Amino acid sequence: MQIRISWPAGHLTATLDDTPTAQALGKALPLASTACTWGEEVYFDTGVSVPRETTAQQVVDPGTVAFWTDGDALALPYGPTPISRGAECRLASPCNLLGRFDGDPRLLATVRDGDPVRVELVDE
């Protein structure tokens, strides 16, 4: 499944793996939310509530599309967060892994706190 995440200054597409969380998110699309930033991470509420999967991770690669079960939010890290050690992408708590961005995740640096964001399925 491919999704597009759009905000006023740009957009990125991501390819999601076939996971229970990705399926739940896919059923909720399209969705609109408000971006929050935390260091070099963008996150926003999805209105989707799912349990933490056994494969959840707290330290991920830049460009990972993750789902923060504690906040029902997509978590999109592209660099260090306030709790990172060095250059790692350390999320607030373990998150379900959904997939990866297809383009340069550093584009997320153009997202501003409070920006409107939209997530939709990409027609294949």
LOFI-502153 format. One record per atom (N, C-alpha, C): residue in three letters; atom name; x, y, z. Coordinates in nm, 4 decimals. Example, Ala and Ser with C-alpha at 12.3 -4.5 7.8 and 13.67 -1.06 7.14 Angstrom:
<sites>
<type: Ala, atom: N, u: 1.3190, v: -0.5690, w: 0.7800>
<type: Ala, atom: CA, u: 1.2300, v: -0.4500, w: 0.7800>
<type: Ala, atom: C, u: 1.3200, v: -0.3300, w: 0.7800>
<type: Ser, atom: N, u: 1.2850, v: -0.2250, w: 0.7080>
<type: Ser, atom: CA, u: 1.3670, v: -0.1060, w: 0.7140>
<type: Ser, atom: C, u: 1.2900, v: 0.0030, w: 0.7870>
</sites>
This chain:
<sites>
<type: Met, atom: N, u: 0.0844, v: -0.1177, w: 0.0000>
<type: Met, atom: CA, u: 0.0000, v: 0.0000, w: 0.0000>
<type: Met, atom: C, u: 0.0892, v: 0.1244, w: 0.0000>
<type: Gln, atom: N, u: 0.0516, v: 0.2204, w: -0.0818>
<type: Gln, atom: CA, u: 0.1245, v: 0.3482, w: -0.0861>
<type: Gln, atom: C, u: 0.0353, v: 0.4588, w: -0.0345>
<type: Ile, atom: N, u: 0.0949, v: 0.5477, w: 0.0462>
<type: Ile, atom: CA, u: 0.0213, v: 0.6639, w: 0.0957>
<type: Ile, atom: C, u: 0.0971, v: 0.7906, w: 0.0581>
<type: Arg, atom: N, u: 0.0229, v: 0.9017, w: 0.0545>
<type: Arg, atom: CA, u: 0.0834, v: 1.0330, w: 0.0327>
<type: Arg, atom: C, u: 0.0529, v: 1.1168, w: 0.1558>
<type: Ile, atom: N, u: 0.1554, v: 1.1785, w: 0.2112>
<type: Ile, atom: CA, u: 0.1395, v: 1.2710, w: 0.3224>
<type: Ile, atom: C, u: 0.1717, v: 1.4098, w: 0.2683>
<type: Ser, atom: N, u: 0.0753, v: 1.5012, w: 0.2805>
<type: Ser, atom: CA, u: 0.0893, v: 1.6360, w: 0.2245>
<type: Ser, atom: C, u: 0.0798, v: 1.7396, w: 0.3355>
<type: Trp, atom: N, u: 0.1537, v: 1.8498, w: 0.3186>
<type: Trp, atom: CA, u: 0.1482, v: 1.9651, w: 0.4089>
<type: Trp, atom: C, u: 0.1726, v: 2.0877, w: 0.3227>
<type: Pro, atom: N, u: 0.1538, v: 2.2095, w: 0.3759>
<type: Pro, atom: CA, u: 0.1595, v: 2.3279, w: 0.2895>
<type: Pro, atom: C, u: 0.2871, v: 2.3406, w: 0.2058>
<type: Ala, atom: N, u: 0.4029, v: 2.2995, w: 0.2574>
<type: Ala, atom: CA, u: 0.5289, v: 2.3199, w: 0.1848>
<type: Ala, atom: C, u: 0.5716, v: 2.1995, w: 0.1009>
<type: Gly, atom: N, u: 0.4962, v: 2.0892, w: 0.1025>
<type: Gly, atom: CA, u: 0.5404, v: 1.9744, w: 0.0238>
<type: Gly, atom: C, u: 0.4600, v: 1.8488, w: 0.0500>
<type: His, atom: N, u: 0.5110, v: 1.7376, w: -0.0004>
<type: His, atom: CA, u: 0.4486, v: 1.6076, w: 0.0224>
<type: His, atom: C, u: 0.5526, v: 1.4977, w: 0.0009>
<type: Leu, atom: N, u: 0.5246, v: 1.3822, w: 0.0583>
<type: Leu, atom: CA, u: 0.6071, v: 1.2624, w: 0.0401>
<type: Leu, atom: C, u: 0.5139, v: 1.1430, w: 0.0238>
<type: Thr, atom: N, u: 0.5601, v: 1.0436, w: -0.0499>
<type: Thr, atom: CA, u: 0.4874, v: 0.9174, w: -0.0542>
<type: Thr, atom: C, u: 0.5666, v: 0.8153, w: 0.0267>
<type: Ala, atom: N, u: 0.4939, v: 0.7161, w: 0.0745>
<type: Ala, atom: CA, u: 0.5551, v: 0.6098, w: 0.1530>
<type: Ala, atom: C, u: 0.4926, v: 0.4773, w: 0.1127>
<type: Thr, atom: N, u: 0.5716, v: 0.3731, w: 0.1194>
<type: Thr, atom: CA, u: 0.5227, v: 0.2385, w: 0.0944>
<type: Thr, atom: C, u: 0.5098, v: 0.1688, w: 0.2288>
<type: Leu, atom: N, u: 0.3887, v: 0.1197, w: 0.2575>
<type: Leu, atom: CA, u: 0.3627, v: 0.0547, w: 0.3853>
<type: Leu, atom: C, u: 0.3616, v: -0.0963, w: 0.3684>
<type: Asp, atom: N, u: 0.4127, v: -0.1641, w: 0.4694>
<type: Asp, atom: CA, u: 0.4099, v: -0.3098, w: 0.4731>
<type: Asp, atom: C, u: 0.2685, v: -0.3559, w: 0.5088>
<type: Asp, atom: N, u: 0.2416, v: -0.4828, w: 0.4861>
<type: Asp, atom: CA, u: 0.1097, v: -0.5389, w: 0.5171>
<type: Asp, atom: C, u: 0.1088, v: -0.5811, w: 0.6638>
<type: Thr, atom: N, u: 0.0780, v: -0.4868, w: 0.7515>
<type: Thr, atom: CA, u: 0.0727, v: -0.5138, w: 0.8958>
<type: Thr, atom: C, u: -0.0676, v: -0.4807, w: 0.9464>
<type: Pro, atom: N, u: -0.1058, v: -0.5334, w: 1.0636>
<type: Pro, atom: CA, u: -0.2376, v: -0.4989, w: 1.1188>
<type: Pro, atom: C, u: -0.2560, v: -0.3475, w: 1.1361>
<type: Thr, atom: N, u: -0.1501, v: -0.2780, w: 1.1787>
<type: Thr, atom: CA, u: -0.1620, v: -0.1325, w: 1.1979>
<type: Thr, atom: C, u: -0.1781, v: -0.0618, w: 1.0641>
<type: Ala, atom: N, u: -0.1013, v: -0.1016, w: 0.9624>
<type: Ala, atom: CA, u: -0.1139, v: -0.0402, w: 0.8300>
<type: Ala, atom: C, u: -0.2540, v: -0.0633, w: 0.7736>
<type: Gln, atom: N, u: -0.3093, v: -0.1817, w: 0.7952>
<type: Gln, atom: CA, u: -0.4453, v: -0.2103, w: 0.7470>
<type: Gln, atom: C, u: -0.5471, v: -0.1204, w: 0.8164>
<type: Ala, atom: N, u: -0.5321, v: -0.1030, w: 0.9487>
<type: Ala, atom: CA, u: -0.6245, v: -0.0166, w: 1.0238>
<type: Ala, atom: C, u: -0.6127, v: 0.1278, w: 0.9762>
<type: Leu, atom: N, u: -0.4905, v: 0.1730, w: 0.9507>
<type: Leu, atom: CA, u: -0.4706, v: 0.3090, w: 0.9013>
<type: Leu, atom: C, u: -0.5331, v: 0.3250, w: 0.7631>
<type: Gly, atom: N, u: -0.5101, v: 0.2267, w: 0.6760>
<type: Gly, atom: CA, u: -0.5641, v: 0.2318, w: 0.5403>
<type: Gly, atom: C, u: -0.7156, v: 0.2473, w: 0.5388>
<type: Lys, atom: N, u: -0.7842, v: 0.1812, w: 0.6334>
<type: Lys, atom: CA, u: -0.9302, v: 0.1906, w: 0.6406>
<type: Lys, atom: C, u: -0.9759, v: 0.3298, w: 0.6822>
<type: Ala, atom: N, u: -0.8885, v: 0.4053, w: 0.7516>
<type: Ala, atom: CA, u: -0.9246, v: 0.5385, w: 0.8024>
<type: Ala, atom: C, u: -0.8944, v: 0.6499, w: 0.7018>
<type: Leu, atom: N, u: -0.8271, v: 0.6156, w: 0.5902>
<type: Leu, atom: CA, u: -0.7867, v: 0.7186, w: 0.4941>
<type: Leu, atom: C, u: -0.9004, v: 0.7528, w: 0.3986>
<type: Pro, atom: N, u: -0.9069, v: 0.8768, w: 0.3497>
<type: Pro, atom: CA, u: -0.8125, v: 0.9857, w: 0.3774>
<type: Pro, atom: C, u: -0.8384, v: 1.0471, w: 0.5151>
<type: Leu, atom: N, u: -0.7357, v: 1.1090, w: 0.5722>
<type: Leu, atom: CA, u: -0.7531, v: 1.1770, w: 0.6993>
<type: Leu, atom: C, u: -0.6770, v: 1.3090, w: 0.6987>
<type: Ala, atom: N, u: -0.7280, v: 1.4017, w: 0.7773>
<type: Ala, atom: CA, u: -0.6644, v: 1.5322, w: 0.7930>
<type: Ala, atom: C, u: -0.6318, v: 1.5507, w: 0.9402>
<type: Ser, atom: N, u: -0.5193, v: 1.6150, w: 0.9681>
<type: Ser, atom: CA, u: -0.4768, v: 1.6341, w: 1.1060>
<type: Ser, atom: C, u: -0.3921, v: 1.7604, w: 1.1153>
<type: Thr, atom: N, u: -0.3341, v: 1.7825, w: 1.2319>
<type: Thr, atom: CA, u: -0.2481, v: 1.8974, w: 1.2557>
<type: Thr, atom: C, u: -0.1116, v: 1.8479, w: 1.3008>
<type: Ala, atom: N, u: -0.0074, v: 1.8937, w: 1.2332>
<type: Ala, atom: CA, u: 0.1282, v: 1.8465, w: 1.2600>
<type: Ala, atom: C, u: 0.1820, v: 1.9012, w: 1.3919>
<type: Cys, atom: N, u: 0.2580, v: 1.8159, w: 1.4595>
<type: Cys, atom: CA, u: 0.3378, v: 1.8546, w: 1.5750>
<type: Cys, atom: C, u: 0.4817, v: 1.8172, w: 1.5411>
<type: Thr, atom: N, u: 0.5768, v: 1.8932, w: 1.5913>
<type: Thr, atom: CA, u: 0.7172, v: 1.8590, w: 1.5689>
<type: Thr, atom: C, u: 0.7841, v: 1.8363, w: 1.7034>
<type: Trp, atom: N, u: 0.8804, v: 1.7439, w: 1.7031>
<type: Trp, atom: CA, u: 0.9540, v: 1.7085, w: 1.8244>
<type: Trp, atom: C, u: 1.0965, v: 1.6763, w: 1.7791>
<type: Gly, atom: N, u: 1.1848, v: 1.7743, w: 1.7914>
<type: Gly, atom: CA, u: 1.3172, v: 1.7567, w: 1.7329>
<type: Gly, atom: C, u: 1.3010, v: 1.7379, w: 1.5825>
<type: Glu, atom: N, u: 1.3673, v: 1.6372, w: 1.5283>
<type: Glu, atom: CA, u: 1.3553, v: 1.6083, w: 1.3850>
<type: Glu, atom: C, u: 1.2578, v: 1.4920, w: 1.3636>
<type: Glu, atom: N, u: 1.1387, v: 1.5116, w: 1.4178>
<type: Glu, atom: CA, u: 1.0285, v: 1.4171, w: 1.3990>
<type: Glu, atom: C, u: 0.9010, v: 1.4974, w: 1.3820>
<type: Val, atom: N, u: 0.8162, v: 1.4510, w: 1.2909>
<type: Val, atom: CA, u: 0.6827, v: 1.5066, w: 1.2748>
<type: Val, atom: C, u: 0.5859, v: 1.3982, w: 1.3211>
<type: Tyr, atom: N, u: 0.4865, v: 1.4379, w: 1.3993>
<type: Tyr, atom: CA, u: 0.3841, v: 1.3409, w: 1.4382>
<type: Tyr, atom: C, u: 0.2490, v: 1.4104, w: 1.4392>
<type: Phe, atom: N, u: 0.1434, v: 1.3308, w: 1.4245>
<type: Phe, atom: CA, u: 0.0083, v: 1.3869, w: 1.4244>
<type: Phe, atom: C, u: -0.0930, v: 1.2776, w: 1.4509>
<type: Asp, atom: N, u: -0.2031, v: 1.3195, w: 1.5123>
<type: Asp, atom: CA, u: -0.3118, v: 1.2291, w: 1.5491>
<type: Asp, atom: C, u: -0.3793, v: 1.1726, w: 1.4241>
<type: Thr, atom: N, u: -0.4165, v: 1.0448, w: 1.4320>
<type: Thr, atom: CA, u: -0.4836, v: 0.9798, w: 1.3192>
<type: Thr, atom: C, u: -0.6278, v: 0.9420, w: 1.3503>
<type: Gly, atom: N, u: -0.6650, v: 0.9412, w: 1.4782>
<type: Gly, atom: CA, u: -0.7974, v: 0.8927, w: 1.5155>
<type: Gly, atom: C, u: -0.8072, v: 0.7410, w: 1.5110>
<type: Val, atom: N, u: -0.6950, v: 0.6738, w: 1.4826>
<type: Val, atom: CA, u: -0.6904, v: 0.5272, w: 1.4760>
<type: Val, atom: C, u: -0.6284, v: 0.4775, w: 1.6067>
<type: Ser, atom: N, u: -0.6921, v: 0.3794, w: 1.6687>
<type: Ser, atom: CA, u: -0.6399, v: 0.3237, w: 1.7932>
<type: Ser, atom: C, u: -0.6102, v: 0.1755, w: 1.7716>
<type: Val, atom: N, u: -0.4834, v: 0.1385, w: 1.7899>
<type: Val, atom: CA, u: -0.4414, v: -0.0006, w: 1.7716>
<type: Val, atom: C, u: -0.3467, v: -0.0389, w: 1.8859>
<type: Pro, atom: N, u: -0.3350, v: -0.1691, w: 1.9152>
<type: Pro, atom: CA, u: -0.2400, v: -0.2118, w: 2.0182>
<type: Pro, atom: C, u: -0.0966, v: -0.2090, w: 1.9663>
<type: Arg, atom: N, u: -0.0020, v: -0.2035, w: 2.0584>
<type: Arg, atom: CA, u: 0.1394, v: -0.2108, w: 2.0213>
<type: Arg, atom: C, u: 0.1693, v: -0.3520, w: 1.9710>
<type: Glu, atom: N, u: 0.2360, v: -0.3604, w: 1.8564>
<type: Glu, atom: CA, u: 0.2730, v: -0.4902, w: 1.7993>
<type: Glu, atom: C, u: 0.4020, v: -0.5413, w: 1.8640>
<type: Thr, atom: N, u: 0.4251, v: -0.6716, w: 1.8576>
<type: Thr, atom: CA, u: 0.5438, v: -0.7315, w: 1.9203>
<type: Thr, atom: C, u: 0.6727, v: -0.6845, w: 1.8537>
<type: Thr, atom: N, u: 0.6632, v: -0.6349, w: 1.7312>
<type: Thr, atom: CA, u: 0.7821, v: -0.5887, w: 1.6578>
<type: Thr, atom: C, u: 0.8085, v: -0.4393, w: 1.6765>
<type: Ala, atom: N, u: 0.7339, v: -0.3738, w: 1.7662>
<type: Ala, atom: CA, u: 0.7500, v: -0.2292, w: 1.7876>
<type: Ala, atom: C, u: 0.8943, v: -0.1971, w: 1.8270>
<type: Gln, atom: N, u: 0.9430, v: -0.0823, w: 1.7792>
<type: Gln, atom: CA, u: 1.0804, v: -0.0390, w: 1.8082>
<type: Gln, atom: C, u: 1.0816, v: 0.1076, w: 1.8489>
<type: Gln, atom: N, u: 1.1791, v: 0.1434, w: 1.9333>
<type: Gln, atom: CA, u: 1.1931, v: 0.2829, w: 1.9747>
<type: Gln, atom: C, u: 1.2998, v: 0.3557, w: 1.8936>
<type: Val, atom: N, u: 1.4059, v: 0.2845, w: 1.8542>
<type: Val, atom: CA, u: 1.5113, v: 0.3448, w: 1.7722>
<type: Val, atom: C, u: 1.4938, v: 0.2913, w: 1.6297>
<type: Val, atom: N, u: 1.4761, v: 0.3846, w: 1.5355>
<type: Val, atom: CA, u: 1.4464, v: 0.3475, w: 1.3965>
<type: Val, atom: C, u: 1.5361, v: 0.4258, w: 1.3020>
<type: Asp, atom: N, u: 1.5360, v: 0.3865, w: 1.1764>
<type: Asp, atom: CA, u: 1.6112, v: 0.4593, w: 1.0736>
<type: Asp, atom: C, u: 1.5355, v: 0.5849, w: 1.0323>
<type: Pro, atom: N, u: 1.6069, v: 0.6904, w: 0.9902>
<type: Pro, atom: CA, u: 1.5388, v: 0.8069, w: 0.9344>
<type: Pro, atom: C, u: 1.4535, v: 0.7636, w: 0.8151>
<type: Gly, atom: N, u: 1.3342, v: 0.8199, w: 0.8053>
<type: Gly, atom: CA, u: 1.2467, v: 0.7844, w: 0.6940>
<type: Gly, atom: C, u: 1.1532, v: 0.6694, w: 0.7234>
<type: Thr, atom: N, u: 1.1605, v: 0.6145, w: 0.8447>
<type: Thr, atom: CA, u: 1.0672, v: 0.5100, w: 0.8856>
<type: Thr, atom: C, u: 0.9305, v: 0.5720, w: 0.9102>
<type: Val, atom: N, u: 0.8258, v: 0.5069, w: 0.8622>
<type: Val, atom: CA, u: 0.6902, v: 0.5475, w: 0.8949>
<type: Val, atom: C, u: 0.6475, v: 0.4592, w: 1.0122>
<type: Ala, atom: N, u: 0.6253, v: 0.5236, w: 1.1276>
<type: Ala, atom: CA, u: 0.5931, v: 0.4495, w: 1.2494>
<type: Ala, atom: C, u: 0.4587, v: 0.4959, w: 1.3035>
<type: Phe, atom: N, u: 0.3981, v: 0.4108, w: 1.3871>
<type: Phe, atom: CA, u: 0.2715, v: 0.4452, w: 1.4509>
<type: Phe, atom: C, u: 0.2918, v: 0.4429, w: 1.6009>
<type: Trp, atom: N, u: 0.2713, v: 0.5586, w: 1.6623>
<type: Trp, atom: CA, u: 0.2880, v: 0.5750, w: 1.8067>
<type: Trp, atom: C, u: 0.1567, v: 0.5381, w: 1.8738>
<type: Thr, atom: N, u: 0.1505, v: 0.4156, w: 1.9304>
<type: Thr, atom: CA, u: 0.0246, v: 0.3656, w: 1.9880>
<type: Thr, atom: C, u: -0.0168, v: 0.4456, w: 2.1118>
<type: Asp, atom: N, u: 0.0793, v: 0.5047, w: 2.1836>
<type: Asp, atom: CA, u: 0.0461, v: 0.5827, w: 2.3037>
<type: Asp, atom: C, u: -0.0304, v: 0.7100, w: 2.2679>
<type: Gly, atom: N, u: -0.0158, v: 0.7584, w: 2.1439>
<type: Gly, atom: CA, u: -0.0807, v: 0.8830, w: 2.1040>
<type: Gly, atom: C, u: -0.1722, v: 0.8696, w: 1.9843>
<type: Asp, atom: N, u: -0.1983, v: 0.7442, w: 1.9393>
<type: Asp, atom: CA, u: -0.2804, v: 0.7204, w: 1.8193>
<type: Asp, atom: C, u: -0.2323, v: 0.8061, w: 1.7029>
<type: Ala, atom: N, u: -0.1000, v: 0.8152, w: 1.6873>
<type: Ala, atom: CA, u: -0.0408, v: 0.9107, w: 1.5928>
<type: Ala, atom: C, u: 0.0588, v: 0.8435, w: 1.4995>
<type: Leu, atom: N, u: 0.0706, v: 0.9004, w: 1.3796>
<type: Leu, atom: CA, u: 0.1823, v: 0.8652, w: 1.2934>
<type: Leu, atom: C, u: 0.3042, v: 0.9386, w: 1.3463>
<type: Ala, atom: N, u: 0.4167, v: 0.8703, w: 1.3526>
<type: Ala, atom: CA, u: 0.5440, v: 0.9289, w: 1.3961>
<type: Ala, atom: C, u: 0.6410, v: 0.9155, w: 1.2796>
<type: Leu, atom: N, u: 0.6924, v: 1.0303, w: 1.2332>
<type: Leu, atom: CA, u: 0.7731, v: 1.0342, w: 1.1115>
<type: Leu, atom: C, u: 0.9089, v: 1.0968, w: 1.1418>
<type: Pro, atom: N, u: 1.0053, v: 1.0157, w: 1.1863>
<type: Pro, atom: CA, u: 1.1369, v: 1.0696, w: 1.2202>
<type: Pro, atom: C, u: 1.2253, v: 1.0856, w: 1.0962>
<type: Tyr, atom: N, u: 1.2998, v: 1.1953, w: 1.0928>
<type: Tyr, atom: CA, u: 1.3978, v: 1.2151, w: 0.9852>
<type: Tyr, atom: C, u: 1.5339, v: 1.2513, w: 1.0410>
<type: Gly, atom: N, u: 1.5479, v: 1.2532, w: 1.1728>
<type: Gly, atom: CA, u: 1.6737, v: 1.2849, w: 1.2401>
<type: Gly, atom: C, u: 1.6553, v: 1.2707, w: 1.3898>
<type: Pro, atom: N, u: 1.7498, v: 1.3233, w: 1.4675>
<type: Pro, atom: CA, u: 1.7450, v: 1.3070, w: 1.6129>
<type: Pro, atom: C, u: 1.6246, v: 1.3777, w: 1.6772>
<type: Thr, atom: N, u: 1.5748, v: 1.3179, w: 1.7844>
<type: Thr, atom: CA, u: 1.4704, v: 1.3777, w: 1.8682>
<type: Thr, atom: C, u: 1.5357, v: 1.4233, w: 1.9984>
<type: Pro, atom: N, u: 1.4617, v: 1.4939, w: 2.0839>
<type: Pro, atom: CA, u: 1.5224, v: 1.5409, w: 2.2090>
<type: Pro, atom: C, u: 1.5789, v: 1.4305, w: 2.2993>
<type: Ile, atom: N, u: 1.5342, v: 1.3046, w: 2.2815>
<type: Ile, atom: CA, u: 1.5867, v: 1.1965, w: 2.3663>
<type: Ile, atom: C, u: 1.6846, v: 1.1055, w: 2.2920>
<type: Ser, atom: N, u: 1.7216, v: 1.1426, w: 2.1705>
<type: Ser, atom: CA, u: 1.8170, v: 1.0618, w: 2.0929>
<type: Ser, atom: C, u: 1.9543, v: 1.0623, w: 2.1583>
<type: Arg, atom: N, u: 2.0273, v: 0.9560, w: 2.1345>
<type: Arg, atom: CA, u: 2.1682, v: 0.9483, w: 2.1728>
<type: Arg, atom: C, u: 2.2476, v: 0.9601, w: 2.0440>
<type: Gly, atom: N, u: 2.3148, v: 1.0726, w: 2.0267>
<type: Gly, atom: CA, u: 2.3874, v: 1.0958, w: 1.9024>
<type: Gly, atom: C, u: 2.2900, v: 1.1253, w: 1.7898>
<type: Ala, atom: N, u: 2.3171, v: 1.0676, w: 1.6729>
<type: Ala, atom: CA, u: 2.2383, v: 1.0990, w: 1.5530>
<type: Ala, atom: C, u: 2.1200, v: 1.0049, w: 1.5327>
<type: Glu, atom: N, u: 2.0967, v: 0.9119, w: 1.6256>
<type: Glu, atom: CA, u: 1.9879, v: 0.8151, w: 1.6068>
<type: Glu, atom: C, u: 1.8505, v: 0.8830, w: 1.6078>
<type: Cys, atom: N, u: 1.7522, v: 0.8130, w: 1.5516>
<type: Cys, atom: CA, u: 1.6118, v: 0.8545, w: 1.5592>
<type: Cys, atom: C, u: 1.5492, v: 0.7736, w: 1.6733>
<type: Arg, atom: N, u: 1.5326, v: 0.8374, w: 1.7884>
<type: Arg, atom: CA, u: 1.4727, v: 0.7691, w: 1.9034>
<type: Arg, atom: C, u: 1.3337, v: 0.8267, w: 1.9267>
<type: Leu, atom: N, u: 1.2333, v: 0.7413, w: 1.9120>
<type: Leu, atom: CA, u: 1.0946, v: 0.7813, w: 1.9305>
<type: Leu, atom: C, u: 1.0615, v: 0.7882, w: 2.0795>
<type: Ala, atom: N, u: 0.9494, v: 0.8528, w: 2.1139>
<type: Ala, atom: CA, u: 0.9105, v: 0.8733, w: 2.2530>
<type: Ala, atom: C, u: 0.8932, v: 0.7411, w: 2.3276>
<type: Ser, atom: N, u: 0.8458, v: 0.6398, w: 2.2585>
<type: Ser, atom: CA, u: 0.8285, v: 0.5053, w: 2.3144>
<type: Ser, atom: C, u: 0.8252, v: 0.4101, w: 2.1949>
<type: Pro, atom: N, u: 0.8309, v: 0.2777, w: 2.2189>
<type: Pro, atom: CA, u: 0.8274, v: 0.1861, w: 2.1046>
<type: Pro, atom: C, u: 0.7032, v: 0.2076, w: 2.0182>
<type: Cys, atom: N, u: 0.7252, v: 0.2097, w: 1.8867>
<type: Cys, atom: CA, u: 0.6186, v: 0.2345, w: 1.7897>
<type: Cys, atom: C, u: 0.6070, v: 0.1171, w: 1.6930>
<type: Asn, atom: N, u: 0.4859, v: 0.0955, w: 1.6422>
<type: Asn, atom: CA, u: 0.4650, v: -0.0047, w: 1.5383>
<type: Asn, atom: C, u: 0.5273, v: 0.0460, w: 1.4086>
<type: Leu, atom: N, u: 0.5992, v: -0.0419, w: 1.3406>
<type: Leu, atom: CA, u: 0.6644, v: -0.0045, w: 1.2148>
<type: Leu, atom: C, u: 0.5694, v: -0.0305, w: 1.0993>
<type: Leu, atom: N, u: 0.5487, v: 0.0728, w: 1.0158>
<type: Leu, atom: CA, u: 0.4545, v: 0.0609, w: 0.9042>
<type: Leu, atom: C, u: 0.5229, v: 0.0482, w: 0.7697>
<type: Gly, atom: N, u: 0.6348, v: 0.1189, w: 0.7499>
<type: Gly, atom: CA, u: 0.7006, v: 0.1177, w: 0.6198>
<type: Gly, atom: C, u: 0.8050, v: 0.2269, w: 0.6121>
<type: Arg, atom: N, u: 0.8316, v: 0.2714, w: 0.4873>
<type: Arg, atom: CA, u: 0.9369, v: 0.3716, w: 0.4646>
<type: Arg, atom: C, u: 0.8925, v: 0.4738, w: 0.3618>
<type: Phe, atom: N, u: 0.9482, v: 0.5943, w: 0.3756>
<type: Phe, atom: CA, u: 0.9252, v: 0.6962, w: 0.2736>
<type: Phe, atom: C, u: 0.9982, v: 0.6570, w: 0.1455>
<type: Asp, atom: N, u: 0.9372, v: 0.6898, w: 0.0317>
<type: Asp, atom: CA, u: 0.9971, v: 0.6599, w: -0.0985>
<type: Asp, atom: C, u: 1.0997, v: 0.7660, w: -0.1374>
<type: Gly, atom: N, u: 1.0825, v: 0.8889, w: -0.0892>
<type: Gly, atom: CA, u: 1.1731, v: 0.9988, w: -0.1226>
<type: Gly, atom: C, u: 1.2597, v: 1.0357, w: -0.0032>
<type: Asp, atom: N, u: 1.3197, v: 1.1541, w: -0.0088>
<type: Asp, atom: CA, u: 1.4104, v: 1.2016, w: 0.0949>
<type: Asp, atom: C, u: 1.3309, v: 1.2454, w: 0.2175>
<type: Pro, atom: N, u: 1.3424, v: 1.1741, w: 0.3313>
<type: Pro, atom: CA, u: 1.2651, v: 1.2111, w: 0.4493>
<type: Pro, atom: C, u: 1.3026, v: 1.3480, w: 0.5062>
<type: Arg, atom: N, u: 1.4178, v: 1.4037, w: 0.4638>
<type: Arg, atom: CA, u: 1.4570, v: 1.5361, w: 0.5143>
<type: Arg, atom: C, u: 1.3592, v: 1.6452, w: 0.4680>
<type: Leu, atom: N, u: 1.2751, v: 1.6146, w: 0.3667>
<type: Leu, atom: CA, u: 1.1702, v: 1.7093, w: 0.3271>
<type: Leu, atom: C, u: 1.0770, v: 1.7395, w: 0.4435>
<type: Leu, atom: N, u: 1.0695, v: 1.6477, w: 0.5393>
<type: Leu, atom: CA, u: 0.9839, v: 1.6706, w: 0.6560>
<type: Leu, atom: C, u: 1.0299, v: 1.7910, w: 0.7381>
<type: Ala, atom: N, u: 1.1536, v: 1.8367, w: 0.7165>
<type: Ala, atom: CA, u: 1.2032, v: 1.9549, w: 0.7875>
<type: Ala, atom: C, u: 1.1234, v: 2.0796, w: 0.7513>
<type: Thr, atom: N, u: 1.0465, v: 2.0746, w: 0.6407>
<type: Thr, atom: CA, u: 0.9661, v: 2.1911, w: 0.6004>
<type: Thr, atom: C, u: 0.8300, v: 2.1929, w: 0.6691>
<type: Val, atom: N, u: 0.7982, v: 2.0875, w: 0.7455>
<type: Val, atom: CA, u: 0.6717, v: 2.0856, w: 0.8200>
<type: Val, atom: C, u: 0.6880, v: 2.1727, w: 0.9436>
<type: Arg, atom: N, u: 0.5919, v: 2.2610, w: 0.9672>
<type: Arg, atom: CA, u: 0.5931, v: 2.3488, w: 1.0841>
<type: Arg, atom: C, u: 0.4876, v: 2.3026, w: 1.1836>
<type: Asp, atom: N, u: 0.5181, v: 2.3186, w: 1.3114>
<type: Asp, atom: CA, u: 0.4234, v: 2.2869, w: 1.4170>
<type: Asp, atom: C, u: 0.2920, v: 2.3595, w: 1.3884>
<type: Gly, atom: N, u: 0.1813, v: 2.2866, w: 1.3849>
<type: Gly, atom: CA, u: 0.0514, v: 2.3472, w: 1.3578>
<type: Gly, atom: C, u: 0.0086, v: 2.3416, w: 1.2122>
<type: Asp, atom: N, u: 0.0985, v: 2.2977, w: 1.1220>
<type: Asp, atom: CA, u: 0.0613, v: 2.2844, w: 0.9803>
<type: Asp, atom: C, u: -0.0516, v: 2.1819, w: 0.9641>
<type: Pro, atom: N, u: -0.1437, v: 2.2077, w: 0.8717>
<type: Pro, atom: CA, u: -0.2409, v: 2.1042, w: 0.8380>
<type: Pro, atom: C, u: -0.1704, v: 1.9941, w: 0.7571>
<type: Val, atom: N, u: -0.2028, v: 1.8699, w: 0.7873>
<type: Val, atom: CA, u: -0.1483, v: 1.7569, w: 0.7115>
<type: Val, atom: C, u: -0.2641, v: 1.6704, w: 0.6626>
<type: Arg, atom: N, u: -0.2406, v: 1.6073, w: 0.5489>
<type: Arg, atom: CA, u: -0.3409, v: 1.5169, w: 0.4918>
<type: Arg, atom: C, u: -0.2712, v: 1.3874, w: 0.4538>
<type: Val, atom: N, u: -0.3371, v: 1.2767, w: 0.4830>
<type: Val, atom: CA, u: -0.2846, v: 1.1448, w: 0.4467>
<type: Val, atom: C, u: -0.3902, v: 1.0771, w: 0.3610>
<type: Glu, atom: N, u: -0.3456, v: 1.0283, w: 0.2450>
<type: Glu, atom: CA, u: -0.4402, v: 0.9611, w: 0.1546>
<type: Glu, atom: C, u: -0.3716, v: 0.8441, w: 0.0853>
<type: Leu, atom: N, u: -0.4532, v: 0.7526, w: 0.0381>
<type: Leu, atom: CA, u: -0.4015, v: 0.6408, w: -0.0400>
<type: Leu, atom: C, u: -0.3592, v: 0.6906, w: -0.1771>
<type: Val, atom: N, u: -0.2515, v: 0.6340, w: -0.2298>
<type: Val, atom: CA, u: -0.2085, v: 0.6640, w: -0.3665>
<type: Val, atom: C, u: -0.2698, v: 0.5564, w: -0.4553>
<type: Asp, atom: N, u: -0.3414, v: 0.5990, w: -0.5604>
<type: Asp, atom: CA, u: -0.3995, v: 0.5026, w: -0.6534>
<type: Asp, atom: C, u: -0.2878, v: 0.4324, w: -0.7291>
<type: Glu, atom: N, u: -0.2957, v: 0.3012, w: -0.7317>
<type: Glu, atom: CA, u: -0.1879, v: 0.2243, w: -0.7945>
<type: Glu, atom: C, u: -0.2145, v: 0.2003, w: -0.9411>
</sites>
